[in-house]
Amino acid sequence: MFAAAANPTSALGDQVRMVPADQVKAWMDADQAVVFDVREANEYMEAHIPGTILLPLSRFEPERVRRTLAATPDKRLVLHCRSGIRCGMAAGKLRQAGLQGEINRMEGGIGAWYKAGLPLASGLPGVS
C-alpha cells in the first residue's frame, strides 16, 4: 500500500484525506489501521486513544512510520493530534521523506473522538 519514492513530487496521485473519528474507530475495530498520535507525551498520558502509537511531532521520525507500515502493509495510515494541525505537519514530513500512498488525518483530533463518546485511556501503555 505504501512505498518510498525517489522523488516525493512524483506521487501526485497520493492523497492526504481528512477522516471522521467514527471512521477511524471502525478501521481500528476491524484491525485495518495503524494510528499514530503526534501529540506530546504529557498530552498522551493525560488521555489517548487505545491502540495508538505515540510519535510526538517534536521528535517525528518518518522512518519509524515507514518501518511500521512495512510490517503492516494492508493497514491504513492514520495520524491524529489534538485538533488536526500537528497531524497535517506530520503528513507533510512524511511526504517530504518520500512516503507514497494514502495518509489519513483524523478530523477534529482527539477532541472529536471525545465528543463522539469513543473510548479513551490514560497513562503510558504497560504503565499503571
C-alpha positions in Angstrom: 0.0 0.0 0.0 2.9 2.3 0.7 6.3 2.8 -0.9 9.2 5.2 -0.7 9.6 7.5 -3.7 12.9 8.6 -5.0 11.1 11.9 -5.9 8.4 12.9 -3.5 6.7 15.1 -6.1 6.2 12.0 -8.4 3.5 10.8 -6.1 0.8 13.2 -7.4 -1.9 10.6 -7.1 -1.3 10.2 -3.4 -3.9 11.7 -1.1 -3.9 13.2 2.4 -7.5 12.8 3.5 -9.5 14.1 6.5 -11.4 11.2 8.1 -14.0 11.5 10.9 -13.4 9.9 14.2 -16.1 7.3 13.8 -14.5 6.0 10.6 -11.1 5.8 12.3 -12.8 3.8 15.1 -14.4 1.4 12.6 -11.0 0.8 10.9 -9.3 0.2 14.3 -12.1 -2.2 15.3 -11.6 -4.1 12.1 -7.8 -4.1 12.5 -7.5 -2.1 9.3 -5.5 0.9 10.6 -2.3 1.9 12.3 -2.8 5.1 14.1 0.0 7.5 15.2 -0.7 10.1 17.9 1.6 13.0 17.1 0.9 14.9 20.4 3.5 15.3 23.1 4.0 12.6 25.8 2.3 14.6 28.5 -0.8 15.0 26.4 -0.8 11.3 25.6 -0.5 10.4 29.2 -3.5 12.6 30.1 -5.8 11.0 27.5 -5.2 8.9 24.4 -7.0 6.6 22.0 -6.3 2.9 23.0 -4.1 1.2 20.4 -2.4 4.3 19.1 1.3 4.7 18.7 2.9 7.8 20.3 5.2 9.6 18.0 5.4 13.3 19.0 5.8 15.8 16.2 8.7 17.3 18.1 10.6 14.1 17.6 8.8 12.8 14.5 10.7 10.1 12.6 9.3 9.3 9.2 11.5 6.2 9.1 9.6 4.8 12.2 6.3 5.2 10.3 7.8 3.6 7.2 9.0 0.6 9.3 5.6 0.2 10.9 3.8 0.3 7.6 6.3 -2.2 6.1 5.3 -4.6 8.9 1.6 -3.9 8.4 1.2 -3.3 4.6 -2.5 -4.0 4.5 -3.4 -1.3 7.1 -4.3 2.3 6.5 -2.1 5.0 8.0 -3.9 7.4 10.3 -2.4 10.4 12.0 -4.1 12.3 14.8 -3.3 15.1 17.3 -5.3 17.5 19.5 -7.2 19.4 16.8 -5.7 18.5 13.4 -2.9 21.0 12.9 0.1 18.8 14.0 -1.1 15.8 12.1 -1.1 17.9 9.0 2.5 18.9 9.7 3.4 15.2 10.3 1.8 14.3 6.9 3.9 17.0 5.3 7.1 15.5 6.8 6.1 12.0 5.6 5.6 13.4 2.0 9.0 15.2 2.2 10.6 12.0 3.3 9.2 10.3 0.1 6.3 8.3 1.6 3.8 7.5 -1.0 0.2 6.2 -0.5 -2.8 7.4 1.3 -2.4 9.3 4.6 -5.5 9.8 6.7 -5.8 12.6 9.2 -8.4 12.3 11.9 -10.7 15.3 11.5 -11.0 17.3 14.7 -8.3 15.3 16.5 -8.8 13.7 19.9 -11.4 16.4 20.7 -13.7 15.0 18.0 -13.0 11.4 19.3 -14.1 12.5 22.8 -17.2 14.4 21.6 -18.2 11.2 19.7 -18.2 9.3 23.0 -15.4 7.0 21.9 -13.1 5.2 24.4 -10.1 6.9 25.9 -7.3 5.7 28.1 -4.7 7.5 30.2 -1.1 6.8 31.2 1.5 5.1 29.1 1.0 1.6 27.6 2.2 -1.0 30.1 2.5 1.5 32.9 -0.1 1.6 35.7 
